[in-house]
């Protein structure tokens, strides 16, 4: 289908292409526009049915949206803007450069501008920045018949009609009622008699990660957003939460790889931008490695007396770093999913100590057999390496489990305490233990 449409466009058969594009899902249509030549995008976009073009526009990439808006007349741009759901419209303004934002706002009415400015004031990662105002609000004194007719009258412009919100005259949220419940109830019943008053809501300033956790916990597909006075100000739908989950997971992965988070797609990022996000942590970790060099210099005489000690340094450091990374990954994920709380730190220490003892014992035993019986190394050297390995694994497991907990306690992102940082810390610890034990067993 895609190849056929692109072929029609390249042949200049735009009306036939329009007919074929209109058969696509709007998401697929938006992706198709990414492959159309820039000079043909506006031609195709303008001849698409208005509703279809507006929906397609909302699923385009930021760069393509900017190109389309810049190329359209003010009248065409405002038509698209007005056809977007309110949260998509606000997202568009957040993505666009200042000159485009000014151009759009200049052509909207005062009420819309005031509402948009109010939404733009919410923190980027808050529930307020995710919500939309296209919801169905009902009065408690309505009958079921009146409520259903009201939904028919206004529902076409709402984000969802499956869940309706019951408010009093001050817009305080009193309850929720599903469309299913309305349809299955007697038409003469009052909304207040069938609504649910035990509902879950979020406030405008709640962090988006907390909101996503509530969606997951309660299996919601839509959730009301209220202010401090419990007045309904908007709703958040699950499609926005999926974007949040994707964004937060990407951010955590970047932090765990010792990079500053960034949202630009990899291939669309400049080399300098990619370097800028990686360099700070690389500098920190490089400077941290000077501690390792300092320990080696301190025990330089020991190394000169037993050069063989040098051969086991990479194995000890790598095993310690890998052990700590395993623990930190599990704890960071547990914290993100709400399965682990900071109050569980003693349980974490006990569990990681036990795991460290078991894993360290097995690894140490395997190494002792290899060094003493296969490589025929001296007993003192074999004991030095295996005992160091055991202690390093135990400490690495505890450090990897505890550091993300401390980060959470200090209101930092636990992902910061991930593999590269923990590896650097464990490297220093393992070297110190190694040379300390070596001076005892080998009498250096």
Order of alpha helices (4+ residues) and beta strands (2+ residues): alpha-alpha-alpha-alpha-alpha-alpha-alpha-alpha-alpha-alpha-alpha-beta-alpha-beta-beta-alpha-alpha-beta-alpha-beta-beta-alpha-alpha-alpha-alpha-alpha-alpha-alpha-alpha
